[in-house]
Amino acid sequence: MSKVVKSLKEAIRNAGLKDGMTVSFHHHLRNGDYVLNMVMDEIADLGIKDLTVNASSIFDVHAPILNHIENNVVTQILCNYMASGVGRAISTGIMEKPVQFRTHGGRPSDIALGRTPIDVAFIAVPAADNMGNASGKFGPSACGSLGYAVADAMFAKKVIVITDNLMPYPLPDWAISETYVDYVVTVDAIGDPKGIVSGTTKITRDPVGLVMASYAAQVIKHSGLLKDGFSFQTGAGGASLAAASFLKEIMLKEKIRGSFGLGGITGYMVEMLEAGCFEKLMDVQCFDLKAVESIRSNPNHIEINALQYASPAFKSAVVDSLDVVILGATEIDTDFNVNVHTDSNGYIMGGSGGHSDAAAGSKLCMIIAPMFRARLPIVRDRVHCVSTPGQDIDVLVTQGGIAVNPKNAELTERLKAAGLPILDIRALKEKTEAITGTPDPLRKGDRAVAQIVSRYGEPLDTIYNVVD
């Protein structure tokens, strides 16, 4: 028996895709992905229209989806993140239905609970066998973890695995089981490896970034959380990696051994694992080649799926055991609400991803951001869009000082006692505006172009069209 079919078009027909249905994709191939565009072109060629695309993320490489929107092949988009290449067009109001943004934990929850049912899931995999067992660890397009694709495989009505590396049955160390898969399609290439992962993810050398990173490490050191069993998540940005570098030095010097590092994993987190800073890495997405090699070869580097990572709908999620997370922000307001969906001009250029999941689950959520970007202050009276509620943010670290959410009186006293430069967030705002001036209010239209759905499935905020 074999589930391999001759072509993608045949698989689409066999799956029974019709007008008005929902198709899904994952984003582990990131800006190297060929599959979303390939599939949508085949669907358009078949004359199928009025589809909802549920993609965990939309990258610049997916700009051809704009043509399918124009031709009514795609009439609704659900995602967790949208890069600016597509986001700027969406921000002008080209779709009748607003984009729905979820979180990395909220998306699999809503799929599993039937709130956002998927008719056909198209799952790009770097390796598969003829029955559909699939892995991201092997082959020319290896991306490591396939954590964001697992809910699609488990709960979609039909599942099509697409690979450029068909391996003998049974495939070793699979992430997606054949028990969920209906069809397997082989293609020449599922993506460009140069866009899937980078060779290195670099620590910042910018003096401003290094100051912020040093402050961040000191906040963690004096928070009372840095002790044996410590758990940690950080992003792949330069300042975040620098903060992890400073933290590594502290942990090694004080002989602190953490329990796990979490999230999208970089080579730098792999180095912390190998240095003995953590017992395990729990990986929902590999960000670079070193992380891909580690998850393939190191049994202490564990692949997890998005349900286990951050879903609030199940009996547990790893983010709920997280001590500290370091995150970024486009804007933060005086109530500590954070915007990571739009730029300062209101154009869509991001999304929550796991931002609000990790913020809600962690004991200490820290935002690292410069006081201003392009002379636009980071702290506002009100963010243009609430991505993560202020109640889940504990600390803002900038080069000009550290603001602690007033709910954390004990943490404030700890950091003051350590000699760190603690400021009220309103004072930090005034300090910044003394340099940048006060920005003009953003002009918004009256057409909703996107809706922010909280990790619990509830409306959180609305993004309106940009008015020039």
C-alpha positions as CSV (number, residue, x, y, z in Angstrom):
1,M,0.0,0.0,0.0
2,S,1.1,3.6,-0.7
3,K,-0.5,7.0,-0.2
4,V,1.7,8.6,-2.9
5,V,-0.3,10.2,-5.7
6,K,1.0,11.4,-9.0
7,S,0.5,15.1,-8.7
8,L,-0.6,17.9,-6.4
9,K,-3.6,18.5,-8.6
10,E,-4.7,14.9,-8.2
11,A,-4.3,15.1,-4.4
12,I,-6.4,18.3,-4.3
13,R,-9.2,16.6,-6.4
14,N,-9.0,13.5,-4.2
15,A,-9.4,15.5,-1.1
16,G,-12.6,17.0,-2.4
17,L,-11.7,20.7,-2.1
18,K,-14.6,22.9,-3.1
19,D,-15.6,26.6,-3.1
20,G,-15.9,28.1,0.4
21,M,-13.7,25.6,2.2
22,T,-10.7,26.2,4.4
23,V,-7.1,25.2,3.6
24,S,-4.1,25.4,6.0
25,F,-0.4,25.7,5.9
26,H,2.5,25.9,8.4
27,H,5.4,28.3,8.4
28,H,8.5,26.2,9.3
29,L,10.0,26.9,5.9
30,R,9.6,30.7,6.6
31,N,10.8,32.9,3.8
32,G,12.1,30.0,1.8
33,D,8.6,28.3,1.5
34,Y,7.5,27.2,-2.0
35,V,4.5,25.2,-0.9
36,L,1.8,27.8,-0.1
37,N,2.3,29.5,-3.5
38,M,2.5,26.2,-5.3
39,V,-0.7,24.9,-3.8
40,M,-2.7,28.1,-4.3
41,D,-1.7,28.3,-8.0
42,E,-3.0,24.7,-8.5
43,I,-6.2,25.5,-6.7
44,A,-6.7,28.7,-8.8
45,D,-6.1,26.6,-11.9
46,L,-8.8,24.2,-10.9
47,G,-11.3,27.2,-10.7
48,I,-11.9,26.9,-6.9
49,K,-12.8,30.1,-5.2
50,D,-13.9,31.8,-1.9
51,L,-11.3,29.9,0.2
52,T,-10.2,30.7,3.7
53,V,-6.4,30.3,4.2
54,N,-5.4,29.4,7.7
55,A,-1.6,29.7,7.7
56,S,0.4,29.8,10.9
57,S,2.4,32.7,9.4
58,I,2.5,34.6,6.1
59,F,5.9,35.7,4.9
60,D,7.1,38.1,2.1
61,V,7.7,35.1,-0.1
62,H,3.9,34.6,-0.1
63,A,3.2,37.9,-1.8
64,P,1.5,36.1,-4.8
65,I,-1.5,35.4,-2.4
66,L,-2.4,39.0,-3.2
67,N,-3.3,38.0,-6.7
68,H,-5.5,35.2,-5.4
69,I,-7.2,37.8,-3.1
70,E,-7.8,40.0,-6.1
71,N,-9.3,37.1,-8.1
72,N,-11.5,35.9,-5.2
73,V,-9.7,32.6,-4.8
74,V,-8.9,33.7,-1.3
75,T,-11.5,35.7,0.6
76,Q,-10.3,35.2,4.3
77,I,-7.0,34.8,6.0
78,L,-6.3,33.5,9.5
79,C,-2.7,33.6,10.7
80,N,-0.5,34.3,13.7
81,Y,2.0,36.5,11.9
82,M,2.1,38.5,8.7
83,A,5.2,40.1,7.2
84,S,5.1,43.6,5.8
85,G,5.2,42.5,2.2
86,V,1.6,41.3,2.4
87,G,0.7,43.3,5.5
88,R,1.0,46.7,3.9
89,A,-1.4,45.7,1.1
90,I,-3.9,44.2,3.7
91,S,-3.6,47.5,5.7
92,T,-5.0,49.5,2.8
93,G,-8.3,47.5,2.9
94,I,-8.1,45.2,-0.1
95,M,-10.1,42.4,1.6
96,E,-13.8,42.4,2.5
97,K,-13.3,40.2,5.5
98,P,-10.7,41.3,8.1
99,V,-7.7,39.1,8.7
100,Q,-7.9,37.2,11.9
101,F,-4.7,37.1,14.0
102,R,-4.3,34.4,16.6
103,T,-1.4,33.4,18.8
104,H,0.8,30.3,18.4
105,G,-1.1,28.7,21.3
106,G,-4.5,30.1,20.3
107,R,-4.4,28.8,16.7
108,P,-4.0,25.1,17.6
109,S,-6.6,25.5,20.4
110,D,-9.2,26.9,18.0
111,I,-8.4,24.2,15.4
112,A,-8.7,21.4,18.0
113,L,-11.9,22.9,19.5
114,G,-13.6,23.2,16.1
115,R,-13.8,27.0,16.2
116,T,-11.6,27.2,13.0
117,P,-12.2,23.9,11.2
118,I,-9.8,22.9,8.4
119,D,-11.1,21.1,5.4
120,V,-7.7,20.3,3.7
121,A,-4.3,20.7,5.4
122,F,-1.3,21.0,3.1
123,I,1.8,20.1,5.1
124,A,5.3,20.7,3.6
125,V,7.8,18.3,5.1
126,P,11.5,17.9,4.4
127,A,11.2,14.1,4.7
128,A,8.4,11.6,4.4
129,D,7.7,8.0,3.6
130,N,5.1,6.6,1.3
131,M,2.5,6.3,4.1
132,G,2.9,9.9,5.3
133,N,5.1,9.6,8.3
134,A,6.9,13.0,8.2
135,S,9.9,14.7,9.8
136,G,11.6,18.1,9.5
137,K,15.1,16.7,10.5
138,F,16.3,15.2,7.3
139,G,16.8,16.1,3.6
140,P,17.9,19.1,1.6
141,S,15.1,21.3,3.0
142,A,15.6,20.3,6.7
143,C,14.0,22.8,9.0
144,G,14.1,20.9,12.3
145,S,10.9,20.9,14.4
146,L,7.5,20.7,12.7
147,G,5.7,21.8,15.8
148,Y,3.3,24.3,14.2
149,A,2.0,21.7,11.7
150,V,0.9,19.0,14.1
151,A,-2.5,20.4,15.0
152,D,-3.3,20.8,11.3
153,A,-2.4,17.1,10.8
154,M,-4.4,15.9,13.8
155,F,-7.7,17.8,13.2
156,A,-8.0,18.6,9.5
157,K,-10.6,16.6,7.6
158,K,-8.1,15.7,4.9
159,V,-4.3,15.9,5.1
160,I,-1.9,16.2,2.2
161,V,1.8,15.8,2.9
162,I,4.1,17.4,0.3
163,T,7.8,16.5,0.3
164,D,11.0,16.7,-1.9
165,N,12.6,13.8,0.0
166,L,10.7,10.5,-0.1
167,M,12.5,8.1,2.2
168,P,12.0,4.3,2.8
169,Y,9.2,3.2,5.0
170,P,9.2,3.4,8.0
171,L,10.6,6.9,8.4
172,P,12.7,7.2,11.6
173,D,11.9,9.8,14.3
174,W,8.7,11.1,12.7
175,A,6.9,14.2,14.0
176,I,3.7,13.6,12.1
177,S,2.2,10.1,12.1
178,E,0.9,8.3,9.0
179,T,-2.4,7.8,11.0
180,Y,-3.3,11.4,10.2
181,V,-2.3,11.5,6.5
182,D,-4.5,10.9,3.5
183,Y,-2.1,11.6,0.5
184,V,1.6,12.1,-0.1
185,V,2.9,14.2,-3.0
186,T,6.5,14.5,-4.1
187,V,7.7,17.7,-5.8
188,D,11.1,18.9,-7.0
189,A,11.6,21.3,-4.0
190,I,9.4,22.4,-1.1
191,G,11.6,25.5,-0.4
192,D,14.8,27.3,-0.7
193,P,17.1,26.3,2.2
194,K,18.7,29.8,2.3
195,G,15.3,31.2,3.3
196,I,14.3,28.4,5.6
197,V,17.1,28.7,8.1
198,S,20.1,31.0,8.5
199,G,23.6,29.8,9.0
200,T,24.1,32.0,12.1
201,T,21.9,34.2,14.2
202,K,24.0,37.0,15.5
203,I,24.3,38.7,18.8
204,T,24.1,42.5,18.5
205,R,27.3,44.6,18.6
206,D,25.3,47.8,18.8
207,P,26.2,49.7,22.0
208,V,22.5,50.5,22.7
209,G,21.6,46.9,22.3
210,L,24.4,45.8,24.6
211,V,23.3,48.2,27.3
212,M,19.8,46.9,27.1
213,A,21.0,43.3,27.1
214,S,23.2,43.9,30.2
215,Y,20.2,45.5,32.0
216,A,18.0,42.5,31.1
217,A,20.5,40.0,32.4
218,Q,20.7,41.9,35.7
219,V,16.9,42.0,36.0
220,I,16.8,38.3,35.7
221,K,19.7,37.9,38.2
222,H,18.0,40.0,40.8
223,S,14.5,38.8,40.2
224,G,14.8,35.8,42.6
225,L,14.0,33.4,39.8
226,L,17.6,32.6,38.7
227,K,18.4,29.4,40.5
228,D,18.7,25.7,39.8
229,G,15.7,24.5,37.8
230,F,15.3,27.9,36.1
231,S,13.4,27.9,32.7
232,F,13.9,30.5,30.0
233,Q,12.7,31.6,26.6
234,T,14.1,34.4,24.3
235,G,13.7,35.4,20.7
236,A,16.2,35.5,17.9
237,G,16.8,39.3,17.8
238,G,20.3,40.6,18.4
239,A,19.6,42.3,21.7
240,S,17.7,39.2,23.0
241,L,20.6,37.0,22.1
242,A,23.0,39.4,23.8
243,A,20.9,39.2,26.9
244,A,21.1,35.4,26.7
245,S,24.9,35.7,26.4
246,F,25.2,37.8,29.5
247,L,22.8,35.4,31.3
248,K,25.0,32.5,30.2
249,E,28.0,34.1,31.9
250,I,26.1,34.6,35.1
251,M,24.8,31.0,35.1
252,L,28.2,29.5,34.5
253,K,29.9,31.7,37.1
254,E,27.3,30.9,39.8
255,K,27.0,27.3,38.7
256,I,23.2,27.5,38.1
257,R,21.8,24.7,36.0
258,G,18.4,25.4,34.5
259,S,15.7,22.9,33.7
260,F,14.9,23.9,30.1
261,G,15.1,26.5,27.4
262,L,11.9,26.9,25.3
263,G,10.4,28.2,22.1
264,G,11.9,28.9,18.7
265,I,15.5,27.7,19.3
266,T,18.6,29.3,18.0
267,G,22.2,28.1,17.8
268,Y,22.9,30.2,20.8
269,M,20.4,28.4,22.9
270,V,22.0,25.2,21.7
271,E,25.4,26.5,23.0
272,M,23.8,27.1,26.4
273,L,22.5,23.5,26.4
274,E,25.9,22.2,25.5
275,A,27.6,24.4,28.2
276,G,25.3,22.9,30.9
277,C,23.1,25.9,31.5
278,F,20.0,23.8,30.8
279,E,19.1,20.2,31.1
280,K,16.9,20.2,28.0
281,L,15.7,22.4,25.1
282,M,12.0,22.2,24.2
283,D,11.7,23.2,20.6
284,V,8.6,24.2,18.6
285,Q,10.7,25.8,15.8
286,C,14.4,25.8,14.7
287,F,15.7,29.2,13.7
288,D,19.1,28.3,12.3
289,L,21.3,25.4,11.0
290,K,22.9,24.8,14.4
291,A,19.5,24.2,16.0
292,V,18.5,21.9,13.1
293,E,21.6,19.8,13.6
294,S,21.1,19.7,17.4
295,I,17.5,18.6,17.3
296,R,18.6,15.8,14.8
297,S,21.4,14.5,17.0
298,N,21.0,15.5,20.6
299,P,18.4,13.6,22.7
300,N,18.2,16.5,25.1
301,H,16.9,18.7,22.4
302,I,13.3,17.8,22.3
303,E,10.7,18.5,19.5
304,I,7.3,19.7,20.8
305,N,4.2,20.8,19.0
306,A,2.3,24.0,19.3
307,L,-0.5,22.4,21.4
308,Q,2.1,21.3,24.0
309,Y,4.0,24.6,23.7
310,A,1.3,27.1,24.4
311,S,-2.3,25.9,24.0
312,P,-4.6,27.2,26.8
313,A,-7.3,24.7,25.8
314,F,-5.6,21.6,27.1
315,K,-4.6,20.2,30.5
316,S,-1.1,21.8,30.4
317,A,1.2,23.8,28.2
318,V,5.0,24.3,28.6
319,V,4.7,28.1,28.7
320,D,2.8,27.8,32.0
321,S,6.0,26.3,33.6
322,L,8.2,29.2,32.2
323,D,10.1,31.4,34.6
324,V,11.4,34.1,32.4
325,V,10.7,35.2,28.8
326,I,12.4,38.1,26.9
327,L,10.3,39.6,24.1
328,G,10.3,42.6,21.8
329,A,7.8,45.4,21.0
330,T,7.0,47.9,18.3
331,E,5.2,50.0,20.9
332,I,4.3,49.8,24.6
333,D,1.9,52.1,26.4
334,T,1.8,53.5,29.9
335,D,-0.5,50.6,30.9
336,F,2.2,48.2,29.6
337,N,0.0,47.0,26.7
338,V,2.3,45.9,23.8
339,N,1.9,46.2,20.0
340,V,3.8,43.7,17.8
341,H,1.3,43.7,14.9
342,T,1.8,47.0,13.3
343,D,4.6,49.5,12.7
344,S,4.3,53.0,14.2
345,N,2.4,54.2,11.1
346,G,-0.3,51.5,11.5
347,Y,0.8,49.1,8.7
348,I,0.7,45.4,9.5
349,M,4.2,44.0,9.8
350,G,4.1,41.2,12.4
351,G,1.9,39.4,14.8
352,S,1.8,37.9,18.2
353,G,3.2,34.5,17.4
354,G,4.0,33.2,20.9
355,H,4.4,36.7,22.4
356,S,1.2,36.8,24.4
357,D,1.3,33.1,25.1
358,A,4.7,33.3,26.8
359,A,3.8,36.6,28.5
360,A,0.7,35.0,30.1
361,G,2.4,31.8,31.1
362,S,5.8,33.1,32.4
363,K,6.5,34.3,36.0
364,L,8.5,37.3,34.5
365,C,7.9,38.7,31.1
366,M,10.4,41.3,30.0
367,I,10.2,43.5,27.0
368,I,13.5,44.7,25.5
369,A,13.2,47.7,23.2
370,P,15.1,51.0,22.4
371,M,13.7,54.2,23.7
372,F,12.9,55.2,20.1
373,R,13.2,54.0,16.5
374,A,13.6,56.5,13.6
375,R,12.9,59.2,16.2
376,L,9.5,57.6,17.1
377,P,9.2,56.9,20.8
378,I,8.6,53.4,21.9
379,V,6.3,54.4,24.9
380,R,3.0,55.8,23.9
381,D,-0.1,56.9,25.8
382,R,-1.9,54.1,24.0
383,V,-0.6,51.6,21.5
384,H,-2.1,51.5,18.1
385,C,-3.0,47.8,18.6
386,V,-3.0,45.7,21.7
387,S,-1.2,42.4,20.9
388,T,-0.4,41.5,24.5
389,P,-2.3,42.9,27.4
390,G,-0.4,45.0,29.9
391,Q,-1.5,42.7,32.8
392,D,0.9,40.1,31.4
393,I,4.0,42.4,31.0
394,D,6.3,42.8,34.0
395,V,9.3,44.9,32.9
396,L,10.3,47.2,30.0
397,V,14.1,47.5,29.5
398,T,15.5,50.4,27.4
399,Q,18.9,52.0,27.2
400,G,17.5,54.9,29.2
401,G,16.1,53.0,32.1
402,I,13.9,50.2,33.3
403,A,10.2,50.5,33.9
404,V,8.5,47.9,36.1
405,N,4.7,47.3,36.0
406,P,3.3,48.7,39.2
407,K,1.7,45.4,40.0
408,N,5.2,44.1,40.9
409,A,6.1,46.1,43.9
410,E,8.4,43.4,45.3
411,L,10.3,43.2,42.0
412,T,10.6,47.0,41.9
413,E,12.2,47.0,45.3
414,R,14.6,44.1,44.4
415,L,15.8,45.9,41.3
416,K,16.2,49.3,43.1
417,A,18.2,47.5,45.8
418,A,20.5,46.1,43.1
419,G,21.2,49.7,41.9
420,L,19.4,49.3,38.5
421,P,18.0,52.5,36.9
422,I,14.3,52.1,37.7
423,L,11.9,54.7,36.2
424,D,8.2,55.1,36.2
425,I,7.0,54.3,32.7
426,R,5.5,57.8,32.3
427,A,8.8,59.3,33.3
428,L,10.5,57.1,30.7
429,K,8.0,58.3,28.1
430,E,8.8,62.0,29.0
431,K,12.5,61.3,28.9
432,T,12.2,59.9,25.4
433,E,9.9,62.6,24.0
434,A,12.4,65.2,25.2
435,I,14.7,63.7,22.6
436,T,12.2,62.8,19.8
437,G,9.4,65.3,20.3
438,T,5.7,64.1,20.6
439,P,4.5,62.3,17.5
440,D,1.4,63.3,15.7
441,P,-1.7,61.1,16.3
442,L,-2.0,58.3,13.8
443,R,-4.8,58.8,11.3
444,K,-7.0,55.7,11.0
445,G,-9.8,54.8,8.6
446,D,-13.1,53.3,9.6
447,R,-12.6,49.9,7.8
448,A,-11.5,47.0,9.9
449,V,-8.6,45.2,8.2
450,A,-7.7,42.8,11.0
451,Q,-9.0,41.4,14.2
452,I,-6.8,40.4,17.1
453,V,-8.0,37.2,18.8
454,S,-6.7,36.5,22.2
455,R,-5.0,33.2,23.0
456,Y,-8.3,32.3,24.7
457,G,-10.3,32.8,21.5
458,E,-11.8,36.1,22.5
459,P,-11.7,39.5,20.6
460,L,-8.8,41.6,21.8
461,D,-8.5,44.5,19.4
462,T,-9.1,45.7,15.9
463,I,-6.7,47.1,13.3
464,Y,-8.2,49.7,10.9
465,N,-7.1,50.7,7.4
466,V,-4.3,53.2,7.1
467,V,-5.1,56.7,5.9
468,D,-2.3,58.5,4.2
